[in-house]
Amino acid sequence: EVQLVESGGDLVQPGRSLRLSCAASGFTYDDYAMHWVRQGPGKGLEWVAGVSWNSDYIDYADSVKGRFTISRDNAKNSLYLQLSSLRAEDTALYYCAKGHSGACQRNYFDNWGQGTLVTVSS
Amino acid sequence: SYVLTQPPSVSVAPGETARITCGGINIGDYSVHWYQQKPGQAPLLVIFYDTDRPSGIPERFSGSNSGNTATLTISRVEAGDEADYFCQVWDSSSDHSYVFGPGTKVTVL
């Protein structure tokens, strides 16, 4: 059974940084692309970033480009998202999602974690 | 930037058919995927590549895609189908490579 468990969410002040983690199990982690998708309170889904199976291809939404960094450690079956220069509009539940293939492009998201909450407020 | 549109809400009686549309310019040229999200839960993939169902998803869920509209159809609706439904495409030219529709709340009367 695929399991994705996010952690690291917190209440942080604007301008500060935070690192999210996602622990994966139940599948061959280094065969698949991984993504972060967020959902603001009462809002829809917004894709944030994705990384290919071997980290050769990384992509970001324009809204986070230059502020967020996605990375993965295949030896640890883990996915990370470094959030910097946080803004109030980054407040959201951040989901870790598994892509259906190893490439970062043209994925659908076939498994999701339960999310970790990031609140940006002074 | 590619934009997807969905009706905010759809209401349907138990046993009837719910149709949830996802509009986009020439969306028929894209692969459309659909997710179900119940309150307090993570999204769940219910349709991929326009028409395919993941294992474990009932046959009551089906999809189609042509022209400027993709459609998720839920036949013989049950109370447990009440949820938000989101469509999604990949568009490399958008500011978000992965684009989600705004979501449709399905209410079972």
HADDOCK unambig.tbl for C-alpha pairs under 7 A between the chains (distance, minus, plus):
assign (segid A and resid 44 and name CA) (segid B and resid 102 and name CA) 5.58 0.50 0.50
assign (segid A and resid 44 and name CA) (segid B and resid 103 and name CA) 6.44 0.50 0.50
assign (segid A and resid 45 and name CA) (segid B and resid 100 and name CA) 6.33 0.50 0.50
assign (segid A and resid 46 and name CA) (segid B and resid 100 and name CA) 6.73 0.50 0.50
assign (segid A and resid 47 and name CA) (segid B and resid 96 and name CA) 6.73 0.50 0.50
assign (segid A and resid 47 and name CA) (segid B and resid 98 and name CA) 5.92 0.50 0.50
assign (segid A and resid 61 and name CA) (segid B and resid 95 and name CA) 5.87 0.50 0.50
assign (segid A and resid 61 and name CA) (segid B and resid 96 and name CA) 4.55 0.50 0.50
assign (segid A and resid 61 and name CA) (segid B and resid 97 and name CA) 6.79 0.50 0.50
assign (segid A and resid 62 and name CA) (segid B and resid 95 and name CA) 5.23 0.50 0.50
assign (segid A and resid 62 and name CA) (segid B and resid 96 and name CA) 6.40 0.50 0.50
assign (segid A and resid 106 and name CA) (segid B and resid 90 and name CA) 5.53 0.50 0.50
assign (segid A and resid 108 and name CA) (segid B and resid 33 and name CA) 6.68 0.50 0.50
assign (segid A and resid 109 and name CA) (segid B and resid 45 and name CA) 6.99 0.50 0.50
assign (segid A and resid 110 and name CA) (segid B and resid 45 and name CA) 5.79 0.50 0.50
assign (segid A and resid 112 and name CA) (segid B and resid 42 and name CA) 6.37 0.50 0.50
assign (segid A and resid 112 and name CA) (segid B and resid 43 and name CA) 6.73 0.50 0.50
assign (segid A and resid 113 and name CA) (segid B and resid 42 and name CA) 6.64 0.50 0.50
assign (segid A and resid 114 and name CA) (segid B and resid 41 and name CA) 6.82 0.50 0.50
assign (segid A and resid 114 and name CA) (segid B and resid 42 and name CA) 5.37 0.50 0.50
